[in-house]
Amino acid sequence: MRSRIHRDDGPAVLSDAVIHPSAVVEDGARIGAGCVIGPFCHVGPDVVLGDRVTLKSHVVVTGLTEIGEDSVVFPFAVIGEIPQDLKFKGEKTRLQIGKRNRIREHVTMNTGTEGGGGVTRVGDDGLFMAGCHVAHDAQVGDRVILVNNSALAGHCVIEDDVIVGGLSGVHQWVRIGRGAIIGAVTMVTNDVIPYGLVQAPRGELHGLNLVGLKRKGVARADITALRAAFQMLAQGEGAFVDRAKRLGGETDSAYVREIVDFILGDSDRSFLTPG
């Protein structure tokens, strides 16, 4: 393990970190090996930057915020500021960001709230394009892409491999299942099943994310099973949840089972159902 330099008048940094003279790194911040902190950045006293994190320039990282190794944050992003929630009263809450994320210009990510568990989490290998917002207490999985100017409201759960299209918004407490895709300029007000395809201004479930499934190399037999399951959910007898229960008793596909488990799991919202 490389030794740290501890200074009485500054933060704890590793000897090979590069910090521009115009940057402000407050006492108490922990800066990992190989980090690069560019011009006019501001790093708060409770921030932890993993190894090889790059802050391009004019980046603000504050609060109880941790950014995982090999992540890059682009100019004018604000990471770890307090929630946009009037109930927030200054309690100590956190933001945890995983490894190898790309956080583009003007992105904002907020810490959690006491009432929402106190932690906003972002997984690994995400791409957060310019102008995106991740609100308090959101739980974002791995390999998630938020396209330009999309926004996640508080308490959302976004599972792995989800894509949210540009200028789209996700309502608070909504869950979006693994591998789903949200089209551009869409308002998502209810839960989205895994691998679902949602589009239209008020978010309608139009089908499956077939392009994403094929890109991931999902077997043809599994895609066929997912197609059949979607048709049963769309046109079967009984209520939506009843169809899901019946589907769960009939399927051998792990992908279909994932959809069934998602529908039958705990939810604070209703579901977008097939049109």
N, C-alpha and C positions, 0 to 999 in steps of 0.2 A: 504494500500500500504506500502510495506516495505521501510524503510528509506535507502537512499544511504550513503555511506561513500565518502566524497569529500576530496581529498588530494591535497595539493599544488604541490606535486612532482610526481603525478601519475594520472591514469585514474579514472573515476567515476565507482565504482564497488559496488555491493551489498554485504552485510556482509557475506553471505553464499556461495559466489563464491570461487572456489578453483583454484588457479593459481600457477603453479609450479615455483619454484625460478629461473629456467633457462629460462622461457618464458619472452618475451619482449612485454609488453602491453603499447602502447604509450599514452601520455597525450591526452585527448579528447575522447578516445574510451569509449563506453558505454557498460558495461558488465551486463547482466541480472541476476536475482536470480537463484542460483543453477547451474551456468555455471561451467564447468571444462575445464581449459586450460592446456594442458599437456606440457611435456618437449620440450624446444627449439621451441615453437611456436612464431610467430610474428604477432601481431594484430596492425593495423595501427590506426592513430589518428581519422579517420572519420568513423570507423567501429561501427556498432551497433549489438550486439549479444542479441537475445531474451532470455527469461528464459530457463534454462536447456539445453543450447547449449553445446555440447562437442566437443572440438578440441583435437584429440587424442595425437599427438606429431608431431613436425616438420611441422606444418601447417602454411601457410602464408595466412592471410586475410588482404587485404589492400584496398585502394580506398574508394569511397563513397559506402560502401557495408553494406547491412542489411541481417542478417540470422535469420529466424524465429525460434520460440521456439521448443525445443525437437529435433532439427536437430543434426546430428553427422557427423563430418568431419574427415576423416582418414588420416594417415601420408602422407606427401609430396604433398598434394593437395595445389594448389595456386588459391585463390579465390579473384576476384576483381582487378586483374592486368589490365593494360591498353590494349586496343584492338590491335590485330595484323592487323593493317590497316595503311598504309603509309599516309593516309589523316589525321590521328589523330594528332592534334597539342597541346595536353595537356589540352583541355577543360574539365570542370568538368562534368563528366557523372557518371551514377550510375549502381549498380547491386542490384537487390532485389530478395531475395530467401525466399520462404515461409516456412511453418512449417513442421516438421517431415520428412525432407529429409535425405537420407543417401548418402553421397558423399564420394566415396571410394578413394583408393590410387591413387596419380598422376593425379587426375582430375583437369582440368583448366576451369575456368569460367571468362569471361572478362566483363568489364563495357561496356556501350554503346558508340555511337559516336554522335556528334552533328547532322550530316546528317541523322542519323537513328532514331532520336527521343530521344536519350540520355539515354535510360534505357534498360538494359537487364533484363528480368523478368523470374523467375522460380517459378512455383506454389508449391502446397503442396504435401507431401507424395510421392516424387519421389525417384527413385533409380538410381544413376549415378555410374556405375561400373568402375573399375580401368582403368585409362588412357583415359577417355572420355573428350571431349572438347565441351564447349558451347561458341560460339563466340559472338561478339558484336551485340547488338540490337535484339538478338533472343528472342522470346516470347514462353515460354514453359509452358504448362498447368499442371494440377494436375495428379498425379499417372502415370507419364511418366517414362519409363525405358529405359535408354541408356546402352546397353551391352558393355562389355570391348572394349576399343579403338575405339568406334564409335565417330563421330564428326559432329556437326552442324555448318554450315558456318553462316556468318553474315546475319541478317534480317530474318532468318527462323521463321516460325510460326508452332509450334508443339502443336496440340490440346490435350485435356485430353485423358488419357488411351492409348497412343501410345507406342509401343515397337519398338525400333531401334536395330537391331541385331548387333552382334560383328563385328568389322572391317568395318563397313559401314559408308558412308559419305553422307551428305545431302547438296546439292548445295545451294548457297546463294539465298535468296528470295523465296525459295520453301515453300509451305504450305503442312502440312500433317494433314488430317482430323481426327477427334476423332475416337478412337478405331482401327486405322489402325496398321498393323504390317509390318515391314521391315525385310526381311531375312538377314542372315549374308553375309558379303563380297558383299554388294550391293552399287552401286552409284546411288543416287536418284537425278535426274536432273530436274524433273517436278513435279507439284502438284499431291498429292495422295488423292483420294476421301476418305471420312469417311468409316471406316470398311474395307478398301482395304487391299489386301495381295500383297506385292511387293517382288520380288526376281529376281535373275540373276545378273551378273556383272554390266550391265548397266540398271538395274532397270526396270522390266516389270511388268505390272499389271496383275497378274495371276488369281485373284479371290477375295474372301472375307475372312476376318479374322474370319472364322466360329468357330474356337476353342475359340477365345476371346469372341465372342458373346455368346456362350453357357456357358462359365465360368461366365459371367455376369448375366446369367439367363434371357436372352432375349427370349421372347415368340416364340414358333415355328411358329406362324402365321407371326410374324415380320421377322423371318429369311427366311421364304418362300417368303415373299414380297421382301426382299432384293435380294434373288437369281433371282427372275423374273426381278427385276430392272436391275441387273447386265447384264443379258442376253440381255435385250433391249438396254442397253448402248453399248454392244459389237456387236450386230448384227442388230440393227434397221436401218431404212433408214435415210439418211441425215448425216450431220456432227455431231460430238460428242455433241456439245452444243445444236444443234437442237433436238437431241434425249432426252437430259436432259429436255429441255423445254416441250417437248411432255409428258415425264414421269411425270413431275410436275402437269400436268393437269389431270392425270389419277389415281394418287395414293392417298390412304387414310392413308398410313403408315407414322408415324412421323420419323421413321428411314430413309425411302426412301426420304422423304421431306428434311431431313438434307443433304443427298447427293446432291439433286437437288440444294438446296440453296448454297452449297459449290461450285458447278460447275458454277453457275450463279453469284457468288460473285466476288469481285475484285481480280485480280491475276496479278502478275508480271511475271509469267511463263505460259507455256502451261501445258497440263495435260498428265500424264501417262494414256493411254487409254487401254481398255481390248484387249488382244492379240487374 
